[in-house]
Amino acid sequence: MSRISVRGFAVASATAVTAVGSVVGVASGSTAQNNDAEATANGTTLLADIPSGQQAQVQTASLTQQADVQAIAADVSAKKDAEEAARKAAAETAIAKKEAAEKAAKEAKERTEAKAAASRSKDISDIPVASSYSIAQIQAMARQIVPSGQFQCFSNIVDHESDWNYKAVNASSGAYGMFQALPGTKMSSAGADWRTNPATQIKWGLGYMNDRYGSPCDAWSFWQANNWY
């Protein structure tokens, strides 16, 4: 059996494995048929024919290649995770902005409606004047003047301030009327009959809530936090 010389030596693990297999075949008793064995039939260089120092280089190259493949795979995975996290964060930000915009639009609409109602309430001459009024009559007046979406907040404040008593007087401070205006003369800006006409008081109270807080519901939120408005 003649020894096969090397034309070049392997640079990849696959070649090295093939070379090892070839060496095993030779060791098991196979005989070379061609004295001119400068190379095998498929041109494979045998690992056994590579000097020991160069064998180490081949093996090192194989390990380096494997490490490079693993590093590339890790980079791809990390990039994919980062892109997914960025998409998720962007989606959450978009949702938050949308909700904030919708809330702001709703609040702006409510303030516009409240101000429009306040403007309409300047003319309350079509509401009949009487010597006295029941709570049901006063509430009916309020429903004509206060926007429907703001009425419950408006009513909550009146409930706490006077129980809809348009002649209520605070014995210690002198605050007067359904809204406990202090002094009561403030309500004269809505009409000279502020002492006896619930409609005049309602007009003044709605205007006060709109001007100071933006709307009756904003005024009610403040009242809940402070027990006054």
N, C-alpha and C positions, 0 to 999 in steps of 0.2 A: 504494500500500500504506500503510494507516494504521497508526500505531504503537499497540501494545497497552499500555494503562496498567496499573498494578499495584494490585490490591486489598489485597494483603498480600505479604510476601516469604517465601521458603522457609526452613525450619529443619532440613532433613534432607538428607543427601547424595543420596538417591533422587530427591527433588524437584529438586535441583540438576542431576542428570544428565538428567532429563526435560526440564528447562528448556533445557539446552544443546542437546539434540536438536531441540527446537522452533526454536531460533535457527538451527540449521543448515538446517532446512527452509525457513525464511523467506529465508535467504540464497541458497538455490538457485533462487529465482524463484517460489515459491508466492504467490498473491494473496489477500488477505483478501476474503471474500465479504460480510461484514456490517460496515457502517460502525459499527454499535453493538458494537464489539469490546471491551467492558469486561473480558471474560474469554474464555478459550478454551472450546471445547465441554465439556471435562471439568474446567474450573475450574483448570487448572494455571497457576501463575505462572511466567513466563519469567525465567531467571537474568539474561538480557541487560537486562531491565527493572528489575532491582534495582540501586540505586546501588552503585558500586564498593566503598565502605566496608562496606556491608551484605553484599555478596558475600563479603568476607573473614570476616564474622561467621558466615555460613552454612557456609563451608568449615571454619572453626575448630570450629563445633558438631559437624560431621560427624566430624572427627578426634577430638574429645573423646569422642564416643559410641563410636567404635571402640576407643579406649583403655580406656573403661569396660568394654566387653564383654570385652576381653582380660584386664583385671584380675580380673573376676568369674570367668572361666574358670580363671585361674591360682589363685585362692583355692579354687575347688572342687577342683582337682587336688591342691593342697597338703593340703587337709582330708582328701581320700580317702587320700592316702599316709600321713598321720598316723594315721588310724583303722586302716589295715591294719597299720602298725608296732605300734600298741597291741595289736591282736588277737594278733599274732604273739608279742609279749612276754608277754602274759597266758597264752597257750597254753604257752610254754616254762616259765613260772613254775609253772603247774599240774602239768606233767609232772615237774618237779624236786621239787615238794612230794610228789607221789604216790610217786615213787621213794624219797624220804627216809622217808616214812611206812611204806612196805613194808619197807625195810631195818630200821627201828626195830622194827617188829612182829616181823620174823624173829628179830632179836637177842633181843628180849624173850621170845619163845617158846623159843629155845634155852636162855636162862638159867633159865627156869622148868623146862624138862625136866631140866637139869643138877641143879638144886636138888632136884627131885623124886627123881631117881636117887640123889642123895647121901643123901636121907632114907631111901629104901628100903635103901640099903646099910648102914644101921646094924645090920641083922640079917643077918649073914653066917654064921650058925651052920650053915646048910644046906650050906655049901661044905666038902667033906671036907678034913680036916687030915692031912698026911703028913709024913714026915721030910725029904723033899726034893721039888722040883718042877721039871719041865722048862719051857722057855720056852713051849712050846705050851700046857701046863696053866695057866701063869700068865696067858697071853693069853686063854685061855678064861674064866678067872675075871673078868678085866677086862671082857670082853664082857657078862658077866652083870650087872656093876655100873655100867658107864659107858654113858650114852645112845648109841645107834647113830650119831646125827648128830655126836657129839663124840669118838667113839672114835679116829678117825684122828689128830686133834690130840693127844689124850691119848697115843697110841702114839708119835707123833713125839717128844714130850718124853722119854718113858721111853727110847726108842732113844738119844737123845743123852746122857741122864744116866747110864744104867747098862747099856744093852743087855739090859734085863729081868732083871738079876741082883739078886735081892732081898737078897743078902748082900754087895753091893758096898760097899767101904770106901775113902774117899779118904785116902791115906796122909798127906797134908800137913794136911788140915783135920779129918779124922775124920768127914766127912759120910757118912751110912749109907743103904743100901737103894736101891730102884729110883728113888726121887726125890731121893736124896742130901740127905736132911733133915739140917740142922745146928742143934743137935745131933740125933742120931738119936732121943733120948728124946722129941722132939716127937711122934713117932708113937704114943706111949703113950696119947694121948687117944683113939685109935681102938681100942686093945686092948693088953693086957699082953703079948701074943705078937708084938709088932711086929718083933722080931728074926728070927723064924723063919716067920712066916705071911704069904705074899704078899697074901692077901685083906685082911688088916689094913692092910698098906701101901697097897694100892689104895684102900681106903676113905679112909685118911688123905689120900692124894695128890689124890683127886677133891675131897674137902672143901676142901683147901688152894687148889686152882685156882678153885673156885667162890667161896670167901670172898674171896680176894685179887684175882681178875681178872674174875669173873663167870661164867666157863665155861672148859673146857679149850682151846677154840679161841681165846679171848681171851688165855689164858696162852701159847699157842703163838705168837700174833702178837707178844707181848711178847718171848718168847724169841728169835724170829727177829731182832728189832731190837736185842737186847742180849746175846744168847748166854748168858743166864741168866734165871731167873724167880723 
